[in-house]
């Protein structure tokens, strides 16, 4: 199996290989051609893969594999996945695989050792609902003094949310070196952090939120557990949606895990609607370590 990086001129050919229902995923990745790989066997195109490996291990890697229907159930997907796994392991991070919901895909992910699967909703704000005029008082850009407490809200509550859904998930706890690195970064390059915001009611941050780097969607919203049910999540989401629009994106999007009913209610109340759903499979650091230990013993 040969993997090669797809250049922009190859995208139309890959689109022709791809089933109509999954071409939107290919279009989503078209802006990152350096992360797209063509899949060939015996000189024939059999599919493609998107592989994102972050610069820092505290973030997750993502892998999406598409195999042409005629070449499925021949072990190609597993071979491609193992190649991706070799590269991801070097980064030391968790990794995710996303795909349209199907029992066959779930079985594949379990077979290659993913820890769990869950469904993610892709939601878009179309402007057919008015965002409430909620107060933005107390919402401000993150500052050096907020490290690590501010991002800690996201890491802590994201892990808690998964556990409440019955899904094991490792909370990311930064090392002293990572904390110092982030403080230096925000001090030297505050513009790189202009997509991260905190809601501070005067006694310290109570909610965390961020838009994606290019401002086209809401990347994350989290409210400290002790301050739930006070409308902070709604205020933060409304602010972030307006921030996306202010940056020129009239149809912001976000993702919401199935079963996270409280968040889904907030997003729908603000005018977001589910456009599609996909399954997300996750490998955690703990399971990665266990696999590596079993391989070492064998």
VOPAGU-2260 file (C-alpha; in pm, 1 decimal, decimal comma):
REM VOPAGU-2260
SITE   aa  ch    i         X         Y         Z
SITE  UNK   A    0       0,0       0,0       0,0
SITE  UNK   A    1     145,6     333,0    -107,8
SITE  UNK   A    2      28,6     656,6      53,4
SITE  UNK   A    3     102,0     981,0    -123,3
SITE  UNK   A    4      15,0    1339,6     -46,1
SITE  UNK   A    5    -265,9    1466,5    -265,1
SITE  UNK   A    6    -197,7    1790,6    -446,9
SITE  UNK   A    7    -480,6    2031,5    -520,5
SITE  UNK   A    8    -510,2    1903,4    -877,3
SITE  UNK   A    9    -594,6    1555,5    -747,3
SITE  UNK   A   10    -903,4    1661,3    -554,8
SITE  UNK   A   11   -1144,5    1641,2    -848,1
SITE  UNK   A   12   -1032,4    1287,0    -915,9
SITE  UNK   A   13   -1080,2    1189,5    -553,9
SITE  UNK   A   14   -1422,8    1348,9    -553,2
SITE  UNK   A   15   -1519,5    1125,6    -845,0
SITE  UNK   A   16   -1416,1     821,2    -638,4
SITE  UNK   A   17   -1618,0     932,5    -338,2
SITE  UNK   A   18   -1981,0     849,4    -274,3
SITE  UNK   A   19   -2204,3    1158,7    -292,4
SITE  UNK   A   20   -2291,9    1138,4      76,5
SITE  UNK   A   21   -1925,0    1173,2     174,3
SITE  UNK   A   22   -1804,0    1432,7     -74,2
SITE  UNK   A   23   -1883,1    1703,6     176,7
SITE  UNK   A   24   -1617,6    1556,2     404,6
SITE  UNK   A   25   -1360,6    1571,1     125,5
SITE  UNK   A   26   -1458,5    1933,1      57,3
SITE  UNK   A   27   -1411,4    2006,8     427,5
SITE  UNK   A   28   -1051,7    1885,0     409,0
SITE  UNK   A   29    -970,6    2044,5      70,8
SITE  UNK   A   30    -820,9    2349,8     241,6
SITE  UNK   A   31    -551,8    2125,7     395,9
SITE  UNK   A   32    -405,9    1937,0      95,7
SITE  UNK   A   33     -85,5    1867,4     288,0
SITE  UNK   A   34    -291,1    1647,2     524,8
SITE  UNK   A   35    -467,2    1451,1     252,3
SITE  UNK   A   36    -328,9    1122,5     124,2
SITE  UNK   A   37    -430,8     923,0    -180,5
SITE  UNK   A   38    -458,6     547,3    -128,4
SITE  UNK   A   39    -342,3     319,7    -407,3
SITE  UNK   A   40    -312,9     -56,3    -448,0
SITE  UNK   A   41    -143,8    -201,9    -754,3
SITE  UNK   A   42    -156,5     139,8    -916,0
SITE  UNK   A   43    -531,1     179,0    -868,4
SITE  UNK   A   44    -695,2     448,9    -657,9
SITE  UNK   A   45    -882,8     279,6    -374,9
SITE  UNK   A   46    -960,4     573,2    -146,4
SITE  UNK   A   47    -814,6     858,7      53,9
SITE  UNK   A   48    -722,0     958,4     406,6
SITE  UNK   A   49    -712,2    1284,8     599,6
SITE  UNK   A   50    -454,1    1281,4     879,2
SITE  UNK   A   51    -404,3    1571,6    1118,4
SITE  UNK   A   52    -122,8    1545,3    1373,4
SITE  UNK   A   53     -97,6    1847,3    1606,3
SITE  UNK   A   54     225,2    2024,4    1692,7
SITE  UNK   A   55     169,8    1959,8    2064,1
SITE  UNK   A   56      66,1    1635,3    2232,5
SITE  UNK   A   57    -194,2    1810,6    2450,3
SITE  UNK   A   58    -417,8    1826,7    2141,5
SITE  UNK   A   59    -577,6    1533,1    1961,5
SITE  UNK   A   60    -485,1    1386,2    1626,6
SITE  UNK   A   61    -762,4    1312,1    1376,4
SITE  UNK   A   62    -778,8    1044,1    1109,4
SITE  UNK   A   63   -1052,8     995,4     851,4
SITE  UNK   A   64   -1028,1     704,8     607,6
SITE  UNK   A   65   -1243,2     660,8     298,5
SITE  UNK   A   66   -1228,6     336,2      98,7
SITE  UNK   A   67   -1401,8     298,6    -238,8
SITE  UNK   A   68   -1692,3      50,3    -192,4
SITE  UNK   A   69   -1549,0    -202,4    -440,8
SITE  UNK   A   70   -1232,1    -234,2    -229,8
SITE  UNK   A   71   -1389,5    -265,6     112,5
SITE  UNK   A   72   -1359,7    -577,0     330,3
SITE  UNK   A   73   -1016,5    -652,8     186,7
SITE  UNK   A   74    -808,8    -529,6     481,4
SITE  UNK   A   75    -712,9    -204,2     309,3
SITE  UNK   A   76    -869,5      18,2     573,0
SITE  UNK   A   77    -686,9    -163,6     850,8
SITE  UNK   A   78    -354,7    -139,9     665,8
SITE  UNK   A   79    -403,9     232,5     607,8
SITE  UNK   A   80    -503,2     283,7     968,9
SITE  UNK   A   81    -192,1     107,0    1096,8
SITE  UNK   A   82      24,7     336,9     885,2
SITE  UNK   A   83    -154,1     639,3    1032,0
SITE  UNK   A   84    -114,2     495,4    1381,5
SITE  UNK   A   85     264,5     470,6    1342,2
SITE  UNK   A   86     281,9     841,8    1268,4
SITE  UNK   A   87      39,9     942,4    1542,5
SITE  UNK   A   88     216,0     742,3    1811,7
SITE  UNK   A   89     527,2     950,0    1761,5
SITE  UNK   A   90     331,9    1261,2    1868,2
SITE  UNK   A   91     223,3    1112,6    2202,0
SITE  UNK   A   92    -133,0    1246,2    2179,6
SITE  UNK   A   93    -484,2    1102,2    2185,8
SITE  UNK   A   94    -639,4    1049,1    1847,3
SITE  UNK   A   95    -984,2    1043,4    1699,9
SITE  UNK   A   96   -1138,5     879,9    1397,2
SITE  UNK   A   97   -1461,0    1017,7    1252,3
SITE  UNK   A   98   -1696,4     859,6    1001,4
SITE  UNK   A   99   -2064,2     844,8     900,7
SITE  UNK   A  100   -2259,1     626,2    1146,5
SITE  UNK   A  101   -2258,4     258,5    1055,8
SITE  UNK   A  102   -2229,1     -71,6    1239,3
SITE  UNK   A  103   -1951,2    -183,4    1003,9
SITE  UNK   A  104   -1741,4     123,7    1084,7
SITE  UNK   A  105   -1801,9      76,8    1457,1
SITE  UNK   A  106   -1681,8    -283,1    1428,3
SITE  UNK   A  107   -1369,8    -169,9    1238,9
SITE  UNK   A  108   -1279,1      83,7    1508,2
SITE  UNK   A  109   -1323,5    -171,8    1784,4
SITE  UNK   A  110   -1111,8    -419,5    1589,9
SITE  UNK   A  111    -817,0    -179,7    1568,9
SITE  UNK   A  112    -834,9     -92,3    1937,0
SITE  UNK   A  113   -1030,7     230,6    1970,7
SITE  UNK   A  114   -1152,2     280,9    2325,6
SITE  UNK   A  115   -1505,7     398,6    2259,7
SITE  UNK   A  116   -1739,8     545,9    2002,3
SITE  UNK   A  117   -1999,1     820,9    2026,0
SITE  UNK   A  118   -2208,5    1029,1    1787,7
SITE  UNK   A  119   -2130,0    1394,1    1715,1
SITE  UNK   A  120   -2384,1    1639,0    1571,3
SITE  UNK   A  121   -2264,0    1898,6    1321,7
SITE  UNK   A  122   -2478,2    2209,3    1382,0
SITE  UNK   A  123   -2502,2    2529,3    1176,3
SITE  UNK   A  124   -2648,6    2871,0    1252,8
SITE  UNK   A  125   -2830,7    2991,4     942,1
SITE  UNK   A  126   -2946,0    3327,6    1068,4
SITE  UNK   A  127   -3312,0    3226,7    1073,1
SITE  UNK   A  128   -3321,3    3279,2    1447,8
SITE  UNK   A  129   -3227,5    3594,7    1633,7
SITE  UNK   A  130   -2946,7    3561,5    1885,9
SITE  UNK   A  131   -3076,4    3695,0    2220,4
SITE  UNK   A  132   -2925,8    4022,8    2337,2
SITE  UNK   A  133   -2748,0    3859,7    2626,8
SITE  UNK   A  134   -2497,4    4065,7    2822,7
SITE  UNK   A  135   -2135,5    4029,6    2714,1
SITE  UNK   A  136   -2018,5    4194,0    3035,4
SITE  UNK   A  137   -1740,7    3991,5    3192,7
SITE  UNK   A  138   -1644,3    3811,6    2870,1
SITE  UNK   A  139   -1288,9    3902,9    2776,3
SITE  UNK   A  140    -990,7    3764,3    2585,6
SITE  UNK   A  141    -769,5    3526,6    2778,1
SITE  UNK   A  142    -461,1    3677,5    2941,3
SITE  UNK   A  143    -131,9    3550,8    3077,3
SITE  UNK   A  144    -265,8    3557,9    3432,6
SITE  UNK   A  145    -539,6    3311,5    3331,7
SITE  UNK   A  146    -292,8    3028,8    3263,0
SITE  UNK   A  147    -352,5    2750,4    3363,1
SITE  UNK   A  148    -687,5    2814,7    3536,9
SITE  UNK   A  149    -874,6    2937,1    3228,9
SITE  UNK   A  150    -791,4    2652,1    2988,7
SITE  UNK   A  151    -823,9    2419,9    3286,4
SITE  UNK   A  152   -1199,4    2479,6    3284,7
SITE  UNK   A  153   -1217,8    2333,3    2934,7
SITE  UNK   A  154    -991,5    2034,7    3004,8
SITE  UNK   A  155   -1170,3    1948,7    3328,9
SITE  UNK   A  156   -1528,3    1993,3    3211,8
SITE  UNK   A  157   -1473,4    1830,1    2871,9
SITE  UNK   A  158   -1354,2    1516,0    3049,6
SITE  UNK   A  159   -1640,6    1540,7    3301,0
SITE  UNK   A  160   -1897,2    1571,0    3021,8
SITE  UNK   A  161   -1771,9    1250,6    2860,9
SITE  UNK   A  162   -1781,6    1065,7    3191,9
SITE  UNK   A  163   -2140,3    1181,6    3246,6
SITE  UNK   A  164   -2222,4    1028,1    2909,0
SITE  UNK   A  165   -2065,7     702,6    3025,9
SITE  UNK   A  166   -1756,6     750,6    2810,7
SITE  UNK   A  167   -1406,5     718,0    2964,0
SITE  UNK   A  168   -1186,8    1015,9    2889,9
SITE  UNK   A  169    -852,8    1134,9    3026,0
SITE  UNK   A  170    -838,6    1489,9    3158,6
SITE  UNK   A  171    -537,2    1674,1    3020,2
SITE  UNK   A  172    -329,5    1815,0    3305,8
SITE  UNK   A  173     -51,7    2044,9    3183,1
SITE  UNK   A  174     301,0    2006,1    3312,9
SITE  UNK   A  175     490,4    2295,8    3468,6
SITE  UNK   A  176     685,3    2326,4    3143,7
SITE  UNK   A  177     366,4    2347,2    2936,4
SITE  UNK   A  178     222,4    2611,9    3167,0
SITE  UNK   A  179     534,1    2823,4    3139,3
SITE  UNK   A  180     542,0    2773,4    2762,6
SITE  UNK   A  181     182,0    2895,5    2727,4
SITE  UNK   A  182     250,9    3196,3    2947,7
SITE  UNK   A  183     551,0    3291,3    2736,8
SITE  UNK   A  184     349,1    3244,1    2417,4
SITE  UNK   A  185      58,9    3459,3    2526,9
SITE  UNK   A  186     299,5    3724,2    2653,2
SITE  UNK   A  187     503,6    3733,1    2333,4
SITE  UNK   A  188     225,5    3665,6    2080,8
SITE  UNK   A  189    -114,2    3768,6    2222,7
SITE  UNK   A  190    -257,3    3776,9    1869,2
SITE  UNK   A  191    -225,5    3397,1    1852,2
SITE  UNK   A  192    -468,3    3368,9    2143,1
SITE  UNK   A  193    -733,2    3608,7    2014,7
SITE  UNK   A  194    -977,1    3324,4    1956,4
SITE  UNK   A  195    -997,2    3227,0    2327,3
SITE  UNK   A  196   -1229,3    3399,9    2574,9
SITE  UNK   A  197   -1323,9    3372,3    2940,3
SITE  UNK   A  198   -1632,3    3478,3    3131,5
SITE  UNK   A  199   -1509,9    3639,5    3451,2
SITE  UNK   A  200   -1762,9    3757,4    3706,2
SITE  UNK   A  201   -1498,5    3929,7    3916,9
SITE  UNK   A  202   -1387,0    3634,4    4124,1
SITE  UNK   A  203   -1202,3    3455,3    3846,1
SITE  UNK   A  204   -1305,8    3270,0    3528,4
SITE  UNK   A  205   -1628,9    3069,7    3544,5
SITE  UNK   A  206   -1659,6    2978,1    3175,0
SITE  UNK   A  207   -1428,6    2917,0    2881,8
SITE  UNK   A  208   -1498,8    2955,5    2512,6
SITE  UNK   A  209   -1313,0    2965,3    2183,0
SITE  UNK   A  210   -1379,5    3008,5    1813,5
SITE  UNK   A  211   -1185,9    2814,9    1553,3
SITE  UNK   A  212    -864,5    2972,8    1432,3
SITE  UNK   A  213   -1020,4    3114,5    1116,5
SITE  UNK   A  214   -1330,4    3224,4    1306,3
SITE  UNK   A  215   -1577,8    3015,1    1107,7
SITE  UNK   A  216   -1724,1    2827,3    1403,2
SITE  UNK   A  217   -1750,5    2780,7    1778,0
SITE  UNK   A  218   -1470,5    2548,2    1881,1
SITE  UNK   A  219   -1543,5    2500,9    2249,6
SITE  UNK   A  220   -1767,7    2611,1    2534,7
SITE  UNK   A  221   -1729,0    2497,4    2895,2
SITE  UNK   A  222   -1870,6    2616,5    3226,4
SITE  UNK   A  223   -1705,9    2538,1    3557,3
SITE  UNK   A  224   -1908,2    2269,5    3735,6
SITE  UNK   A  225   -1965,3    2483,0    4045,5
SITE  UNK   A  226   -2120,9    2757,2    3830,7
SITE  UNK   A  227   -2359,8    2554,5    3617,3
SITE  UNK   A  228   -2725,5    2646,1    3558,2
SITE  UNK   A  229   -2668,7    3020,2    3575,4
SITE  UNK   A  230   -2688,6    3093,7    3202,8
SITE  UNK   A  231   -2313,0    3125,8    3154,7
SITE  UNK   A  232   -2300,5    2867,6    2876,4
SITE  UNK   A  233   -2577,5    3044,7    2685,6
SITE  UNK   A  234   -2407,1    3382,4    2725,5
SITE  UNK   A  235   -2072,1    3247,9    2610,0
SITE  UNK   A  236   -2217,9    3064,6    2308,3
SITE  UNK   A  237   -2414,4    3372,9    2201,5
SITE  UNK   A  238   -2099,6    3585,9    2231,5
SITE  UNK   A  239   -1888,6    3339,3    2030,7
SITE  UNK   A  240   -2153,9    3316,1    1759,3
SITE  UNK   A  241   -2155,2    3694,1    1725,3
SITE  UNK   A  242   -1774,3    3689,7    1719,6
SITE  UNK   A  243   -1778,0    3448,5    1423,2
SITE  UNK   A  244   -2024,9    3672,1    1241,9
SITE  UNK   A  245   -1816,6    3979,4    1322,9
SITE  UNK   A  246   -1519,8    3806,4    1159,2
SITE  UNK   A  247   -1716,0    3760,1     838,6
SITE  UNK   A  248   -1867,1    3411,6     876,2
SITE  UNK   A  249   -2243,2    3442,7     848,6
SITE  UNK   A  250   -2316,6    3073,9     913,1
SITE  UNK   A  251   -2107,9    2968,7    1216,0
SITE  UNK   A  252   -2101,8    2600,5    1304,5
SITE  UNK   A  253   -2023,3    2387,1    1607,5
SITE  UNK   A  254   -2022,2    2024,5    1720,2
SITE  UNK   A  255   -2226,6    1869,2    1998,7
SITE  UNK   A  256   -2200,4    1516,9    2136,9
SITE  UNK   A  257   -2519,0    1310,9    2124,4
SITE  UNK   A  258   -2654,5    1276,5    2475,8
SITE  UNK   A  259   -2524,8    1614,8    2588,7
SITE  UNK   A  260   -2882,5    1736,9    2612,2
SITE  UNK   A  261   -2810,4    2050,0    2814,7
SITE  UNK   A  262   -2568,8    2182,8    2552,2
SITE  UNK   A  263   -2794,8    2074,6    2265,2
SITE  UNK   A  264   -3082,0    2269,7    2422,4
SITE  UNK   A  265   -2866,2    2583,9    2447,5
SITE  UNK   A  266   -2746,8    2558,0    2087,3
SITE  UNK   A  267   -3095,0    2500,9    1947,9
SITE  UNK   A  268   -3232,0    2786,7    2157,5
SITE  UNK   A  269   -2975,3    3016,5    1995,7
SITE  UNK   A  270   -3071,7    2904,6    1645,8
SITE  UNK   A  271   -2829,3    2621,1    1564,3
SITE  UNK   A  272   -2972,2    2324,9    1377,3
SITE  UNK   A  273   -2833,3    1974,7    1324,4
SITE  UNK   A  274   -2707,6    1941,7     966,6
SITE  UNK   A  275   -2552,6    1595,7     994,0
SITE  UNK   A  276   -2420,8    1346,0    1245,2
SITE  UNK   A  277   -2111,0    1130,0    1248,1
SITE  UNK   A  278   -1958,2     872,9    1476,8
SITE  UNK   A  279   -1639,6     959,6    1660,7
SITE  UNK   A  280   -1405,6     688,5    1788,4
SITE  UNK   A  281   -1134,7     773,6    2039,5
SITE  UNK   A  282    -810,3     621,5    2158,7
SITE  UNK   A  283    -690,6     762,6    2489,0
SITE  UNK   A  284    -335,0     786,3    2616,9
SITE  UNK   A  285    -409,9     512,4    2870,4
SITE  UNK   A  286    -519,9     265,4    2602,3
SITE  UNK   A  287    -221,1     361,6    2387,2
SITE  UNK   A  288      14,4     283,0    2675,2
SITE  UNK   A  289    -160,5     -49,9    2733,9
SITE  UNK   A  290    -125,9    -145,7    2366,9
SITE  UNK   A  291     241,1     -51,3    2363,8
SITE  UNK   A  292     302,4    -260,5    2677,5
SITE  UNK   A  293     127,0    -564,3    2527,2
SITE  UNK   A  294     336,1    -529,8    2210,4
SITE  UNK   A  295     653,2    -505,1    2417,6
SITE  UNK   A  296     567,5    -822,6    2612,0
SITE  UNK   A  297     478,9   -1012,1    2293,4
